[in-house]
Structure formats: structure tokens, C-alpha cells
């Protein structure tokens, strides 16, 4: 189960439920008084089988949903829009860099509606990057390898931010859950691996966008 939240002028939507049957609920949140919030289901959407990660693009008005053994779907957040999603090309095993399951999803925001949709490809412990705009063209994939500490394996959840968090993460941060946390031959408790965004951006040719100032999606 995962959730996503997005906003449009005067409205806030919350997608708190997705499940093994592929059902997704869209709720509208409203002030209730005394600092409380009420919510009501305004739309039910779905895919054919179990869903995993979801992420909402607040600026472009899309909800991205990972169907575990199929790929990534894109819904319009507008409750009056069609419930029929678009399938993102090369988010399935037609792409040699994707190995199911599709798990966590995250969005890197950049100016002029640019940026990236990032997906965890759990089957080969890699991360696929797609464009935010248009038909979400596949750009490439990367892995987090072990150096001073081990890398990541069988990742579920991920997140990313372009914002300056200070210190080593002044140019943004990518974070990934590590299912198999190793220290030598010892298996430790699961944890999270933090990676400087510019290190990921430099892996690609041309390099990915680095913009630690842009934050219009937070306004």
C-alpha cells in the first residue's frame, strides 16, 4: 500500500488507498473547522493487478501508479477527467533495464515543467529515470553500489528532492530503502541509503538537471 497527495487551485486531493486488487481511491480534503479536515471519496480508479508505489505531480496534474508486474500508469488527477490511464512506454520488461517488480516512484522537479519520474526496478535493484513531460520518455537507469558501505538491493520505497538540504546534500538528495543491509558477512536491519543528486546526474550524457532553488511545486 502507498499513498499520494496533490493540489489544484482551491482543492486538495489525497490518494490514500491502493491494494492487491489494483483499486485506487481519490479523496477530496476540505476544512472541517477547529483545525480539522474532512475527506470524501470522489473517484475510484484501478489497474488490472497489484499496485505498489504512487506519486502525484502537483504541477502537471498527473498521478503515476506502479503496477507491480506490468509497469507504470499515468492518470489525470482532475476528478472529471477520464479514468483510463496512459501506459508509460519502456516501463515494462520490453526495456532490458527493467526487471519486475516495479516498486517506489518519485518526482524530481525542475523549471519549465522539466524534471524526472524515477522508479525502483526491484528485480535488478536499479532505478529507472523517465522525463516528466510529454510521453515520459525513458532516459536511463542507475544502481547504488557499495563503497564505504553497501549499496541497495530489492528497494521498495524511494524519494527525491531538488532542494538545498545543506552540507553534502546542497544540490539535492535521492533516498532509497535498502532491503538487504550488509556489513561484511553480517545481515543488519534494513535501512535507507542517501545519495547526492549531483552524483546521479553526472552518470548520464548529457547530465541530468541540477537545480536546488526551484520550488514552485511547494507553493
N, C-alpha and C positions, 0 to 999 in steps of 0.2 A: 504494500500500500504506500502511496505517496500523495502529495498534495501540491497545489499551485494556487497563487493568488495574483490577481491583476486588477487594474483600474482603468476606467474611461471617464470622461468628464461627467461628474455628478454620480458615478456609480462605482461600486467595488464588488468584484466577483471572487468567489472562493470555490476552488475545486477540491474538496476535502476527501473525496472517496474515489478510488479505483480498485478493482479487485480481480480475483482469478477468473471471473466470467467476462471481463472486458468492459464492465459498466463504469461510466464516469458521470458523476453528478456535478452540476453547476449551480451554486448558490449565490443569491444576491444578498449582500450585507447592508444593513441600514441602522442609523442611530435609533436607540430604543428609549433613551432618557436615563438620567443619573449615571452617565458614563457607560451604559450597557449597549450591546449591539445585538440586533436580531437578524436572523437569516432564514431564507426560504428557498426551496428548490425551484428553479425556474426552467431548468432544462436537464434532460438525461441524454447522454451520448454513449457511444460504445464502439469497440472493435471486436474482432471475432474471438480473441482468446486473451490470456492473462496479460494485464498491463503491469508495467514497472514504473520507471521514472516519468515525471511530468514536469514541465516548466512553461511558464507563461511569458510571452514577450509583451511587456506593457506598452511599448511604443507602437509596435506594428499590429497589435491586437490578435495575436495567434496563441494557441495552446498546442504545445508539442507533447506527444504521448508516445512512450516506448512500448510497443507490443513485444513481449519477451522473445517469441520465436518467429517474428515476422519482420520487424523494422520500426521505423519512426513515422508517425502520422501527424498531420498538421490540421487542426480545427480552427475555425474562426471563433473568437471569443464572443462576439456580438450574439446575444441570445436569439435574435431574429434572423441570423444567417443560417445557411444550410448546415444540417448535421452530418453531411457527407464529407469526410476528411480527404485531404490530398496525401498521397504516399510520397515520402522523400526518396528520390532515386539514389541508389547505391548505399542505402541504409540497411540492406539485407545481404545475404551471402552471395549475391551476384558480384559483390565487392570483395575481393580476396583479402582485404584488410579487416573485414567484419567477421566475427565468429560469435554465434549466439551463446549467451543471452545478451540482448540489449537491456541495459540497466539504467543508471543515473543519467540525467540530462541537465545541462546548464547553459546559460547565455552570457557571452561577453559583449557588452555594449560599447559602441564607438560612434563618433559623429556621422551625420548624413545617413543614418539608418544602416550603417555598416556594422560589422562585428561578426560573431560566430555562434553557432549552435554546437555544443560539444556533447558527445555521447560516450558512455562507457560500454565498450565491447568486452563483456566479461569472459567470453570463451577463450580469447587470446590475451587477456589482461592489457588491452590497449585502449586508446581514446581517439575517437574519430571526430574530425572537425569539418563542419559544413558552413557555408555562407548563411547569414541571416536573411538576406534579400532574395527576391525572386523565387526560384525553384529550389533554393537551398543546395547549391552545387557542392559536391564533396570536394574538399581541398586536400586532405591527407590525414594520416594517423601518427600517433606517437606513443611511446611507452615510458614509464617511470622506472629506470633501472637503479639497482643498488650501487651506492658509492660508499660513503662512511656508514650509512645504514642501508637496510634492504629496500628494494623497490616496492611496487604494489602488485598484488595478484588478486584476481577474481573480484574486482571492485564492484560494489553496489552503488553507493551514493557519491556524487561529485558536486562541486560548486566552483564558481569563478567570479572574480571581481576585477574590474579595471582600475579601481580607486587606489590612491596612495594610502597604504596602511602603515607607512613608516618603516624605518630600519631596512632589512633586506627585501621587504615587500613594498617598496616605494613606487614600483611600477606595476603593481597588481599581483594577484595571488590565485593560484589554482590549488584546490584541495581535493584529495581522493581518499576514500575509505580503503584500508588495506586488510583483506580477509585473512591473509597468511603472513603474520608479522614474525619474522625470524631474526634471531640473534645467534649467529653461528649455526649450530645444530639444534638449538632450542626454539620451540614454538612459544611465542609470547601472546598476550592478549591482543586482540585486534586493535588497530589504532588508525590514525589519519596521517597522510603524508602531505606536506605543504611544499609547493614548488613556485619559485619566482616566475611570473608570467613572461618576462623577457627571455628567460631561458627556453621556454617552449616556443615563443615567437621566432627565435633565431634558428630553430630547426628547419624552417620552411624557406623555400625560394620561390617568390620573394618572401621576405619575413612577414609574419602576421603583424597586424596593427598593435601598437603600444600607445595607449592614451590614458594617463592616470588622472586626468582632470575632468573629462566628460562625465556628467552625472544627470543629464536631463531626465532619464528614466526614473530618478528618485524623487522628482519634484511633484 
